[in-house]
């Protein structure tokens, strides 16, 4: 029969991880005192050390939300610019490769930068 997996509270994990981070005792001593496998204590310590700086970032994720918002806005702008470019390229191709019978008014061709030599 298999044993039921033990579940530890976050406060217990934090306590052991903090104790291991202080390095007053070895990880094996801490694990033995609390009946936990040493690998588990090492994992909790690593998690505490890796994620600890996030606690002191400040702003409660405000900067992250602002970055995501800015990124979304920039992707939308890229999409609009790509559509505009595609449309302008399509119009340019239509005017450059049009049938000889179609003539642009002289004001329109000069506005588009087309010379009379390009047909």
Backbone as XML, in Angstrom:
<?xml version="1.0"?>
<chain id="A" units="angstrom">
  <residue number="1" name="UNK">
    <atom name="N" x="0.827" y="-1.183" z="0.000"/>
    <atom name="CA" x="0.000" y="0.000" z="0.000"/>
    <atom name="C" x="0.872" y="1.248" z="0.000"/>
  </residue>
  <residue number="2" name="UNK">
    <atom name="N" x="0.389" y="2.252" z="-0.657"/>
    <atom name="CA" x="1.155" y="3.496" z="-0.700"/>
    <atom name="C" x="0.720" y="4.427" z="0.423"/>
  </residue>
  <residue number="3" name="UNK">
    <atom name="N" x="1.669" y="5.207" z="0.872"/>
    <atom name="CA" x="1.373" y="6.161" z="1.926"/>
    <atom name="C" x="0.695" y="7.383" z="1.343"/>
  </residue>
  <residue number="4" name="UNK">
    <atom name="N" x="-0.102" y="8.029" z="2.164"/>
    <atom name="CA" x="-0.717" y="9.275" z="1.745"/>
    <atom name="C" x="0.365" y="10.351" z="1.737"/>
  </residue>
  <residue number="5" name="UNK">
    <atom name="N" x="0.363" y="11.147" z="0.718"/>
    <atom name="CA" x="1.369" y="12.191" z="0.589"/>
    <atom name="C" x="1.170" y="13.255" z="1.666"/>
  </residue>
  <residue number="6" name="UNK">
    <atom name="N" x="2.247" y="13.640" z="2.302"/>
    <atom name="CA" x="2.161" y="14.652" z="3.350"/>
    <atom name="C" x="2.042" y="16.026" z="2.724"/>
  </residue>
  <residue number="7" name="UNK">
    <atom name="N" x="1.230" y="16.853" z="3.337"/>
    <atom name="CA" x="1.069" y="18.232" z="2.886"/>
    <atom name="C" x="1.509" y="19.149" z="4.010"/>
  </residue>
  <residue number="8" name="UNK">
    <atom name="N" x="2.321" y="20.122" z="3.643"/>
    <atom name="CA" x="2.842" y="21.055" z="4.634"/>
    <atom name="C" x="2.282" y="22.447" z="4.355"/>
  </residue>
  <residue number="9" name="UNK">
    <atom name="N" x="2.052" y="23.176" z="5.424"/>
    <atom name="CA" x="1.533" y="24.538" z="5.266"/>
    <atom name="C" x="2.636" y="25.437" z="4.726"/>
  </residue>
  <residue number="10" name="UNK">
    <atom name="N" x="2.217" y="26.540" z="4.131"/>
    <atom name="CA" x="3.204" y="27.469" z="3.586"/>
    <atom name="C" x="4.048" y="28.079" z="4.711"/>
  </residue>
  <residue number="11" name="UNK">
    <atom name="N" x="3.447" y="28.278" z="5.883"/>
    <atom name="CA" x="4.193" y="28.821" z="7.023"/>
    <atom name="C" x="5.291" y="27.847" z="7.461"/>
  </residue>
  <residue number="12" name="UNK">
    <atom name="N" x="4.980" y="26.560" z="7.467"/>
    <atom name="CA" x="5.965" y="25.533" z="7.844"/>
    <atom name="C" x="7.106" y="25.506" z="6.824"/>
  </residue>
  <residue number="13" name="UNK">
    <atom name="N" x="6.755" y="25.547" z="5.541"/>
    <atom name="CA" x="7.773" y="25.534" z="4.493"/>
    <atom name="C" x="8.676" y="26.754" z="4.613"/>
  </residue>
  <residue number="14" name="UNK">
    <atom name="N" x="8.052" y="27.907" z="4.851"/>
    <atom name="CA" x="8.816" y="29.140" z="4.978"/>
    <atom name="C" x="9.757" y="29.072" z="6.176"/>
  </residue>
  <residue number="15" name="UNK">
    <atom name="N" x="9.253" y="28.546" z="7.281"/>
    <atom name="CA" x="10.058" y="28.441" z="8.506"/>
    <atom name="C" x="11.298" y="27.583" z="8.259"/>
  </residue>
  <residue number="16" name="UNK">
    <atom name="N" x="11.114" y="26.419" z="7.633"/>
    <atom name="CA" x="12.244" y="25.538" z="7.368"/>
    <atom name="C" x="13.196" y="26.147" z="6.345"/>
  </residue>
  <residue number="17" name="UNK">
    <atom name="N" x="12.660" y="26.766" z="5.320"/>
    <atom name="CA" x="13.499" y="27.385" z="4.294"/>
    <atom name="C" x="14.323" y="28.518" z="4.881"/>
  </residue>
  <residue number="18" name="UNK">
    <atom name="N" x="13.707" y="29.305" z="5.747"/>
    <atom name="CA" x="14.410" y="30.409" z="6.391"/>
    <atom name="C" x="15.513" y="29.891" z="7.306"/>
  </residue>
  <residue number="19" name="UNK">
    <atom name="N" x="15.189" y="28.847" z="8.038"/>
    <atom name="CA" x="16.187" y="28.238" z="8.927"/>
    <atom name="C" x="17.368" y="27.702" z="8.126"/>
  </residue>
  <residue number="20" name="UNK">
    <atom name="N" x="17.072" y="27.098" z="6.977"/>
    <atom name="CA" x="18.140" y="26.575" z="6.118"/>
    <atom name="C" x="18.953" y="27.713" z="5.506"/>
  </residue>
  <residue number="21" name="UNK">
    <atom name="N" x="18.295" y="28.814" z="5.183"/>
    <atom name="CA" x="18.989" y="29.954" z="4.581"/>
    <atom name="C" x="19.921" y="30.634" z="5.585"/>
  </residue>
  <residue number="22" name="UNK">
    <atom name="N" x="19.562" y="30.588" z="6.861"/>
    <atom name="CA" x="20.411" y="31.191" z="7.895"/>
    <atom name="C" x="21.726" y="30.438" z="8.041"/>
  </residue>
  <residue number="23" name="UNK">
    <atom name="N" x="21.728" y="29.171" z="7.663"/>
    <atom name="CA" x="22.904" y="28.301" z="7.692"/>
    <atom name="C" x="23.468" y="28.100" z="9.092"/>
  </residue>
  <residue number="24" name="UNK">
    <atom name="N" x="22.600" y="28.164" z="10.110"/>
    <atom name="CA" x="23.017" y="27.863" z="11.477"/>
    <atom name="C" x="23.168" y="26.360" z="11.671"/>
  </residue>
  <residue number="25" name="UNK">
    <atom name="N" x="22.340" y="25.608" z="10.978"/>
    <atom name="CA" x="22.377" y="24.143" z="11.030"/>
    <atom name="C" x="22.472" y="23.644" z="9.599"/>
  </residue>
  <residue number="26" name="UNK">
    <atom name="N" x="22.872" y="22.401" z="9.465"/>
    <atom name="CA" x="22.909" y="21.813" z="8.124"/>
    <atom name="C" x="21.490" y="21.458" z="7.699"/>
  </residue>
  <residue number="27" name="UNK">
    <atom name="N" x="21.329" y="21.287" z="6.429"/>
    <atom name="CA" x="20.016" y="20.916" z="5.894"/>
    <atom name="C" x="19.595" y="19.559" z="6.440"/>
  </residue>
  <residue number="28" name="UNK">
    <atom name="N" x="20.547" y="18.643" z="6.597"/>
    <atom name="CA" x="20.234" y="17.322" z="7.151"/>
    <atom name="C" x="19.737" y="17.435" z="8.595"/>
  </residue>
  <residue number="29" name="UNK">
    <atom name="N" x="20.335" y="18.306" z="9.382"/>
    <atom name="CA" x="19.880" y="18.489" z="10.764"/>
    <atom name="C" x="18.461" y="19.050" z="10.799"/>
  </residue>
  <residue number="30" name="UNK">
    <atom name="N" x="18.194" y="20.048" z="9.988"/>
    <atom name="CA" x="16.857" y="20.658" z="9.949"/>
    <atom name="C" x="15.823" y="19.632" z="9.510"/>
  </residue>
  <residue number="31" name="UNK">
    <atom name="N" x="16.158" y="18.877" z="8.466"/>
    <atom name="CA" x="15.230" y="17.871" z="7.958"/>
    <atom name="C" x="14.968" y="16.799" z="9.005"/>
  </residue>
  <residue number="32" name="UNK">
    <atom name="N" x="16.001" y="16.360" z="9.708"/>
    <atom name="CA" x="15.851" y="15.331" z="10.736"/>
    <atom name="C" x="14.991" y="15.800" z="11.905"/>
  </residue>
  <residue number="33" name="UNK">
    <atom name="N" x="15.159" y="17.050" z="12.296"/>
    <atom name="CA" x="14.385" y="17.586" z="13.414"/>
    <atom name="C" x="12.896" y="17.683" z="13.089"/>
  </residue>
  <residue number="34" name="UNK">
    <atom name="N" x="12.586" y="17.909" z="11.846"/>
    <atom name="CA" x="11.184" y="18.136" z="11.472"/>
    <atom name="C" x="10.566" y="16.979" z="10.693"/>
  </residue>
  <residue number="35" name="UNK">
    <atom name="N" x="11.323" y="15.919" z="10.471"/>
    <atom name="CA" x="10.781" y="14.739" z="9.791"/>
    <atom name="C" x="10.482" y="14.970" z="8.321"/>
  </residue>
  <residue number="36" name="UNK">
    <atom name="N" x="11.339" y="15.722" z="7.678"/>
    <atom name="CA" x="11.165" y="16.038" z="6.255"/>
    <atom name="C" x="12.418" y="15.577" z="5.521"/>
  </residue>
  <residue number="37" name="UNK">
    <atom name="N" x="12.278" y="15.211" z="4.279"/>
    <atom name="CA" x="13.431" y="14.773" z="3.499"/>
    <atom name="C" x="14.335" y="15.975" z="3.213"/>
  </residue>
  <residue number="38" name="UNK">
    <atom name="N" x="15.656" y="15.789" z="3.301"/>
    <atom name="CA" x="16.592" y="16.890" z="3.058"/>
    <atom name="C" x="16.440" y="17.554" z="1.686"/>
  </residue>
  <residue number="39" name="UNK">
    <atom name="N" x="16.110" y="16.751" z="0.672"/>
    <atom name="CA" x="15.905" y="17.330" z="-0.660"/>
    <atom name="C" x="14.755" y="18.333" z="-0.661"/>
  </residue>
  <residue number="40" name="UNK">
    <atom name="N" x="13.729" y="18.030" z="0.115"/>
    <atom name="CA" x="12.582" y="18.923" z="0.192"/>
    <atom name="C" x="12.972" y="20.258" z="0.837"/>
  </residue>
  <residue number="41" name="UNK">
    <atom name="N" x="13.770" y="20.182" z="1.902"/>
    <atom name="CA" x="14.234" y="21.401" z="2.574"/>
    <atom name="C" x="15.104" y="22.212" z="1.611"/>
  </residue>
  <residue number="42" name="UNK">
    <atom name="N" x="15.960" y="21.546" z="0.859"/>
    <atom name="CA" x="16.805" y="22.237" z="-0.126"/>
    <atom name="C" x="15.960" y="22.927" z="-1.188"/>
  </residue>
  <residue number="43" name="UNK">
    <atom name="N" x="14.934" y="22.237" z="-1.627"/>
    <atom name="CA" x="14.039" y="22.814" z="-2.650"/>
    <atom name="C" x="13.331" y="24.055" z="-2.109"/>
  </residue>
  <residue number="44" name="UNK">
    <atom name="N" x="12.822" y="24.000" z="-0.880"/>
    <atom name="CA" x="12.146" y="25.147" z="-0.280"/>
    <atom name="C" x="13.120" y="26.308" z="-0.092"/>
  </residue>
  <residue number="45" name="UNK">
    <atom name="N" x="14.358" y="25.991" z="0.296"/>
    <atom name="CA" x="15.378" y="27.036" z="0.474"/>
    <atom name="C" x="15.665" y="27.709" z="-0.871"/>
  </residue>
  <residue number="46" name="UNK">
    <atom name="N" x="15.843" y="26.911" z="-1.903"/>
    <atom name="CA" x="16.119" y="27.441" z="-3.239"/>
    <atom name="C" x="14.974" y="28.331" z="-3.703"/>
  </residue>
  <residue number="47" name="UNK">
    <atom name="N" x="13.756" y="27.879" z="-3.440"/>
    <atom name="CA" x="12.580" y="28.659" z="-3.829"/>
    <atom name="C" x="12.538" y="29.992" z="-3.072"/>
  </residue>
  <residue number="48" name="UNK">
    <atom name="N" x="12.862" y="29.962" z="-1.807"/>
    <atom name="CA" x="12.888" y="31.182" z="-0.990"/>
    <atom name="C" x="13.939" y="32.157" z="-1.517"/>
  </residue>
  <residue number="49" name="UNK">
    <atom name="N" x="15.113" y="31.656" z="-1.803"/>
    <atom name="CA" x="16.203" y="32.516" z="-2.278"/>
    <atom name="C" x="15.883" y="33.081" z="-3.665"/>
  </residue>
  <residue number="50" name="UNK">
    <atom name="N" x="15.333" y="32.245" z="-4.545"/>
    <atom name="CA" x="15.028" y="32.684" z="-5.912"/>
    <atom name="C" x="13.878" y="33.688" z="-5.960"/>
  </residue>
  <residue number="51" name="UNK">
    <atom name="N" x="12.842" y="33.450" z="-5.192"/>
    <atom name="CA" x="11.641" y="34.281" z="-5.273"/>
    <atom name="C" x="11.570" y="35.365" z="-4.202"/>
  </residue>
  <residue number="52" name="UNK">
    <atom name="N" x="12.524" y="35.387" z="-3.293"/>
    <atom name="CA" x="12.534" y="36.390" z="-2.234"/>
    <atom name="C" x="12.561" y="37.827" z="-2.729"/>
  </residue>
  <residue number="53" name="UNK">
    <atom name="N" x="13.401" y="38.138" z="-3.713"/>
    <atom name="CA" x="13.464" y="39.523" z="-4.193"/>
    <atom name="C" x="12.142" y="40.055" z="-4.741"/>
  </residue>
  <residue number="54" name="UNK">
    <atom name="N" x="11.266" y="39.173" z="-5.192"/>
    <atom name="CA" x="9.959" y="39.604" z="-5.713"/>
    <atom name="C" x="9.119" y="40.280" z="-4.638"/>
  </residue>
  <residue number="55" name="UNK">
    <atom name="N" x="9.367" y="39.914" z="-3.388"/>
    <atom name="CA" x="8.599" y="40.501" z="-2.294"/>
    <atom name="C" x="8.867" y="41.989" z="-2.139"/>
  </residue>
  <residue number="56" name="UNK">
    <atom name="N" x="10.055" y="42.426" z="-2.530"/>
    <atom name="CA" x="10.462" y="43.802" z="-2.302"/>
    <atom name="C" x="10.479" y="44.654" z="-3.561"/>
  </residue>
  <residue number="57" name="UNK">
    <atom name="N" x="9.852" y="44.178" z="-4.603"/>
    <atom name="CA" x="9.797" y="44.949" z="-5.836"/>
    <atom name="C" x="8.978" y="46.222" z="-5.668"/>
  </residue>
  <residue number="58" name="UNK">
    <atom name="N" x="7.926" y="46.132" z="-4.889"/>
    <atom name="CA" x="7.059" y="47.295" z="-4.705"/>
    <atom name="C" x="6.093" y="47.445" z="-5.863"/>
  </residue>
  <residue number="59" name="UNK">
    <atom name="N" x="5.063" y="48.221" z="-5.637"/>
    <atom name="CA" x="4.105" y="48.476" z="-6.695"/>
    <atom name="C" x="3.093" y="47.370" z="-6.898"/>
  </residue>
  <residue number="60" name="UNK">
    <atom name="N" x="3.229" y="46.288" z="-6.180"/>
    <atom name="CA" x="2.294" y="45.163" z="-6.297"/>
    <atom name="C" x="2.064" y="44.742" z="-7.742"/>
  </residue>
  <residue number="61" name="UNK">
    <atom name="N" x="3.150" y="44.669" z="-8.492"/>
    <atom name="CA" x="3.036" y="44.230" z="-9.883"/>
    <atom name="C" x="2.617" y="45.343" z="-10.821"/>
  </residue>
  <residue number="62" name="UNK">
    <atom name="N" x="2.615" y="46.586" z="-10.340"/>
    <atom name="CA" x="2.182" y="47.718" z="-11.158"/>
    <atom name="C" x="3.069" y="47.844" z="-12.386"/>
  </residue>
  <residue number="63" name="UNK">
    <atom name="N" x="4.378" y="47.728" z="-12.198"/>
    <atom name="CA" x="5.302" y="47.842" z="-13.324"/>
    <atom name="C" x="5.052" y="46.747" z="-14.351"/>
  </residue>
  <residue number="64" name="UNK">
    <atom name="N" x="4.808" y="45.553" z="-13.868"/>
    <atom name="CA" x="4.554" y="44.440" z="-14.779"/>
    <atom name="C" x="3.293" y="44.681" z="-15.601"/>
  </residue>
  <residue number="65" name="UNK">
    <atom name="N" x="2.233" y="45.166" z="-14.921"/>
    <atom name="CA" x="0.980" y="45.453" z="-15.636"/>
    <atom name="C" x="1.190" y="46.560" z="-16.657"/>
  </residue>
  <residue number="66" name="UNK">
    <atom name="N" x="1.984" y="47.580" z="-16.301"/>
    <atom name="CA" x="2.262" y="48.663" z="-17.236"/>
    <atom name="C" x="3.032" y="48.157" z="-18.448"/>
  </residue>
  <residue number="67" name="UNK">
    <atom name="N" x="4.002" y="47.260" z="-18.221"/>
    <atom name="CA" x="4.764" y="46.699" z="-19.330"/>
    <atom name="C" x="3.872" y="45.878" z="-20.262"/>
  </residue>
  <residue number="68" name="UNK">
    <atom name="N" x="2.984" y="45.089" z="-19.676"/>
    <atom name="CA" x="2.065" y="44.278" z="-20.486"/>
    <atom name="C" x="1.143" y="45.187" z="-21.288"/>
  </residue>
  <residue number="69" name="UNK">
    <atom name="N" x="0.654" y="46.246" z="-20.644"/>
    <atom name="CA" x="-0.223" y="47.197" z="-21.327"/>
    <atom name="C" x="0.512" y="47.876" z="-22.479"/>
  </residue>
  <residue number="70" name="UNK">
    <atom name="N" x="1.746" y="48.304" z="-22.228"/>
    <atom name="CA" x="2.533" y="48.950" z="-23.262"/>
    <atom name="C" x="2.826" y="47.980" z="-24.407"/>
  </residue>
  <residue number="71" name="UNK">
    <atom name="N" x="3.133" y="46.741" z="-24.058"/>
    <atom name="CA" x="3.414" y="45.735" z="-25.078"/>
    <atom name="C" x="2.176" y="45.496" z="-25.947"/>
  </residue>
  <residue number="72" name="UNK">
    <atom name="N" x="1.020" y="45.414" z="-25.325"/>
    <atom name="CA" x="-0.223" y="45.209" z="-26.074"/>
    <atom name="C" x="-0.470" y="46.378" z="-27.022"/>
  </residue>
  <residue number="73" name="UNK">
    <atom name="N" x="-0.277" y="47.586" z="-26.514"/>
    <atom name="CA" x="-0.468" y="48.777" z="-27.338"/>
    <atom name="C" x="0.486" y="48.778" z="-28.535"/>
  </residue>
  <residue number="74" name="UNK">
    <atom name="N" x="1.740" y="48.388" z="-28.301"/>
    <atom name="CA" x="2.714" y="48.360" z="-29.387"/>
    <atom name="C" x="2.373" y="47.289" z="-30.429"/>
  </residue>
  <residue number="75" name="UNK">
    <atom name="N" x="1.902" y="46.130" z="-29.983"/>
    <atom name="CA" x="1.488" y="45.092" z="-30.937"/>
    <atom name="C" x="0.302" y="45.561" z="-31.776"/>
  </residue>
  <residue number="76" name="UNK">
    <atom name="N" x="-0.635" y="46.284" z="-31.150"/>
    <atom name="CA" x="-1.766" y="46.818" z="-31.906"/>
    <atom name="C" x="-1.286" y="47.830" z="-32.938"/>
  </residue>
  <residue number="77" name="UNK">
    <atom name="N" x="-0.350" y="48.676" z="-32.548"/>
    <atom name="CA" x="0.189" y="49.677" z="-33.464"/>
    <atom name="C" x="0.921" y="48.992" z="-34.620"/>
  </residue>
  <residue number="78" name="UNK">
    <atom name="N" x="1.682" y="47.942" z="-34.329"/>
    <atom name="CA" x="2.363" y="47.189" z="-35.387"/>
    <atom name="C" x="1.339" y="46.621" z="-36.367"/>
  </residue>
  <residue number="79" name="UNK">
    <atom name="N" x="0.248" y="46.076" z="-35.830"/>
    <atom name="CA" x="-0.790" y="45.519" z="-36.684"/>
    <atom name="C" x="-1.401" y="46.576" z="-37.597"/>
  </residue>
  <residue number="80" name="UNK">
    <atom name="N" x="-1.695" y="47.757" z="-37.030"/>
    <atom name="CA" x="-2.266" y="48.836" z="-37.840"/>
    <atom name="C" x="-1.290" y="49.281" z="-38.918"/>
  </residue>
  <residue number="81" name="UNK">
    <atom name="N" x="-0.007" y="49.420" z="-38.559"/>
    <atom name="CA" x="0.997" y="49.856" z="-39.529"/>
    <atom name="C" x="1.205" y="48.815" z="-40.631"/>
  </residue>
  <residue number="82" name="UNK">
    <atom name="N" x="1.148" y="47.541" z="-40.269"/>
    <atom name="CA" x="1.284" y="46.489" z="-41.289"/>
    <atom name="C" x="0.115" y="46.539" z="-42.264"/>
  </residue>
  <residue number="83" name="UNK">
    <atom name="N" x="-1.102" y="46.764" z="-41.729"/>
    <atom name="CA" x="-2.272" y="46.863" z="-42.609"/>
    <atom name="C" x="-2.144" y="48.073" z="-43.523"/>
  </residue>
  <residue number="84" name="UNK">
    <atom name="N" x="-1.715" y="49.196" z="-42.980"/>
    <atom name="CA" x="-1.562" y="50.409" z="-43.778"/>
    <atom name="C" x="-0.509" y="50.200" z="-44.865"/>
  </residue>
  <residue number="85" name="UNK">
    <atom name="N" x="0.613" y="49.581" z="-44.513"/>
    <atom name="CA" x="1.663" y="49.313" z="-45.484"/>
    <atom name="C" x="1.160" y="48.394" z="-46.598"/>
  </residue>
  <residue number="86" name="UNK">
    <atom name="N" x="0.454" y="47.347" z="-46.218"/>
    <atom name="CA" x="-0.092" y="46.422" z="-47.209"/>
    <atom name="C" x="-1.040" y="47.142" z="-48.148"/>
  </residue>
  <residue number="87" name="UNK">
    <atom name="N" x="-1.887" y="47.992" z="-47.599"/>
    <atom name="CA" x="-2.848" y="48.742" z="-48.404"/>
    <atom name="C" x="-2.115" y="49.681" z="-49.362"/>
  </residue>
  <residue number="88" name="UNK">
    <atom name="N" x="-1.097" y="50.381" z="-48.843"/>
    <atom name="CA" x="-0.354" y="51.311" z="-49.697"/>
    <atom name="C" x="0.405" y="50.566" z="-50.792"/>
  </residue>
  <residue number="89" name="UNK">
    <atom name="N" x="0.982" y="49.409" z="-50.449"/>
    <atom name="CA" x="1.666" y="48.615" z="-51.471"/>
    <atom name="C" x="0.688" y="48.127" z="-52.533"/>
  </residue>
  <residue number="90" name="UNK">
    <atom name="N" x="-0.499" y="47.748" z="-52.113"/>
    <atom name="CA" x="-1.526" y="47.305" z="-53.053"/>
    <atom name="C" x="-1.902" y="48.440" z="-53.985"/>
  </residue>
  <residue number="91" name="UNK">
    <atom name="N" x="-2.135" y="49.620" z="-53.436"/>
    <atom name="CA" x="-2.469" y="50.770" z="-54.276"/>
    <atom name="C" x="-1.329" y="51.107" z="-55.229"/>
  </residue>
  <residue number="92" name="UNK">
    <atom name="N" x="-0.115" y="51.056" z="-54.745"/>
    <atom name="CA" x="1.038" y="51.349" z="-55.588"/>
    <atom name="C" x="1.115" y="50.355" z="-56.736"/>
  </residue>
  <residue number="93" name="UNK">
    <atom name="N" x="0.905" y="49.080" z="-56.441"/>
    <atom name="CA" x="0.950" y="48.059" z="-57.498"/>
    <atom name="C" x="-0.169" y="48.262" z="-58.504"/>
  </residue>
  <residue number="94" name="UNK">
    <atom name="N" x="-1.328" y="48.646" z="-58.031"/>
    <atom name="CA" x="-2.457" y="48.885" z="-58.942"/>
    <atom name="C" x="-2.114" y="50.024" z="-59.889"/>
  </residue>
  <residue number="95" name="UNK">
    <atom name="N" x="-1.538" y="51.116" z="-59.347"/>
    <atom name="CA" x="-1.231" y="52.266" z="-60.184"/>
    <atom name="C" x="-0.026" y="52.026" z="-61.076"/>
  </residue>
  <residue number="96" name="UNK">
    <atom name="N" x="0.948" y="51.248" z="-60.623"/>
    <atom name="CA" x="2.127" y="50.996" z="-61.438"/>
    <atom name="C" x="1.842" y="50.035" z="-62.584"/>
  </residue>
  <residue number="97" name="UNK">
    <atom name="N" x="1.016" y="49.056" z="-62.333"/>
    <atom name="CA" x="0.763" y="48.022" z="-63.330"/>
    <atom name="C" x="-0.637" y="48.128" z="-63.923"/>
  </residue>
  <residue number="98" name="UNK">
    <atom name="N" x="-1.158" y="49.330" z="-63.983"/>
    <atom name="CA" x="-2.503" y="49.523" z="-64.513"/>
    <atom name="C" x="-2.492" y="49.407" z="-66.031"/>
  </residue>
  <residue number="99" name="UNK">
    <atom name="N" x="-3.662" y="49.264" z="-66.573"/>
    <atom name="CA" x="-3.804" y="49.178" z="-68.021"/>
    <atom name="C" x="-3.429" y="50.525" z="-68.636"/>
  </residue>
  <residue number="100" name="UNK">
    <atom name="N" x="-2.848" y="50.540" z="-69.828"/>
    <atom name="CA" x="-2.421" y="51.795" z="-70.446"/>
    <atom name="C" x="-3.586" y="52.765" z="-70.670"/>
  </residue>
  <residue number="101" name="UNK">
    <atom name="N" x="-4.798" y="52.262" z="-70.804"/>
    <atom name="CA" x="-5.936" y="53.147" z="-71.057"/>
    <atom name="C" x="-6.325" y="53.945" z="-69.815"/>
  </residue>
  <residue number="102" name="UNK">
    <atom name="N" x="-5.915" y="53.464" z="-68.623"/>
    <atom name="CA" x="-6.237" y="54.181" z="-67.392"/>
    <atom name="C" x="-5.204" y="55.268" z="-67.180"/>
  </residue>
  <residue number="103" name="UNK">
    <atom name="N" x="-5.658" y="56.463" z="-66.998"/>
    <atom name="CA" x="-4.759" y="57.584" z="-66.756"/>
    <atom name="C" x="-5.113" y="58.235" z="-65.431"/>
  </residue>
  <residue number="104" name="UNK">
    <atom name="N" x="-4.110" y="58.520" z="-64.663"/>
    <atom name="CA" x="-4.313" y="59.235" z="-63.410"/>
    <atom name="C" x="-4.319" y="60.722" z="-63.705"/>
  </residue>
  <residue number="105" name="UNK">
    <atom name="N" x="-5.123" y="61.463" z="-62.974"/>
    <atom name="CA" x="-5.012" y="62.915" z="-63.111"/>
    <atom name="C" x="-3.600" y="63.326" z="-62.721"/>
  </residue>
  <residue number="106" name="UNK">
    <atom name="N" x="-3.088" y="64.387" z="-63.311"/>
    <atom name="CA" x="-1.700" y="64.787" z="-63.074"/>
    <atom name="C" x="-1.456" y="65.116" z="-61.605"/>
  </residue>
  <residue number="107" name="UNK">
    <atom name="N" x="-2.440" y="65.654" z="-60.906"/>
    <atom name="CA" x="-2.274" y="65.981" z="-59.486"/>
    <atom name="C" x="-2.109" y="64.707" z="-58.666"/>
  </residue>
  <residue number="108" name="UNK">
    <atom name="N" x="-2.871" y="63.666" z="-58.994"/>
    <atom name="CA" x="-2.794" y="62.409" z="-58.255"/>
    <atom name="C" x="-1.450" y="61.740" z="-58.481"/>
  </residue>
  <residue number="109" name="UNK">
    <atom name="N" x="-0.949" y="61.762" z="-59.753"/>
    <atom name="CA" x="0.325" y="61.102" z="-59.976"/>
    <atom name="C" x="1.465" y="61.850" z="-59.324"/>
  </residue>
  <residue number="110" name="UNK">
    <atom name="N" x="1.408" y="63.162" z="-59.301"/>
    <atom name="CA" x="2.483" y="63.885" z="-58.630"/>
    <atom name="C" x="2.406" y="63.723" z="-57.116"/>
  </residue>
  <residue number="111" name="UNK">
    <atom name="N" x="1.186" y="63.584" z="-56.554"/>
    <atom name="CA" x="1.034" y="63.383" z="-55.109"/>
    <atom name="C" x="1.596" y="62.033" z="-54.696"/>
  </residue>
  <residue number="112" name="UNK">
    <atom name="N" x="1.469" y="61.049" z="-55.588"/>
    <atom name="CA" x="1.973" y="59.719" z="-55.269"/>
    <atom name="C" x="3.446" y="59.585" z="-55.616"/>
  </residue>
  <residue number="113" name="UNK">
    <atom name="N" x="4.026" y="60.607" z="-56.256"/>
    <atom name="CA" x="5.442" y="60.544" z="-56.573"/>
    <atom name="C" x="5.722" y="59.744" z="-57.826"/>
  </residue>
  <residue number="114" name="UNK">
    <atom name="N" x="4.709" y="59.584" z="-58.681"/>
    <atom name="CA" x="4.890" y="58.831" z="-59.913"/>
    <atom name="C" x="5.289" y="59.810" z="-61.021"/>
  </residue>
  <residue number="115" name="UNK">
    <atom name="N" x="6.270" y="59.438" z="-61.773"/>
    <atom name="CA" x="6.659" y="60.283" z="-62.892"/>
    <atom name="C" x="5.989" y="59.776" z="-64.150"/>
  </residue>
  <residue number="116" name="UNK">
    <atom name="N" x="6.013" y="60.558" z="-65.140"/>
    <atom name="CA" x="5.378" y="60.178" z="-66.406"/>
    <atom name="C" x="6.134" y="59.035" z="-67.072"/>
  </residue>
  <residue number="117" name="UNK">
    <atom name="N" x="7.419" y="58.860" z="-66.731"/>
    <atom name="CA" x="8.215" y="57.810" z="-67.352"/>
    <atom name="C" x="7.887" y="56.422" z="-66.826"/>
  </residue>
  <residue number="118" name="UNK">
    <atom name="N" x="7.286" y="56.332" z="-65.655"/>
    <atom name="CA" x="6.988" y="55.031" z="-65.073"/>
    <atom name="C" x="5.586" y="54.617" z="-65.485"/>
  </residue>
  <residue number="119" name="UNK">
    <atom name="N" x="5.484" y="53.676" z="-66.394"/>
    <atom name="CA" x="4.176" y="53.123" z="-66.791"/>
    <atom name="C" x="4.326" y="51.683" z="-67.101"/>
  </residue>
</chain>
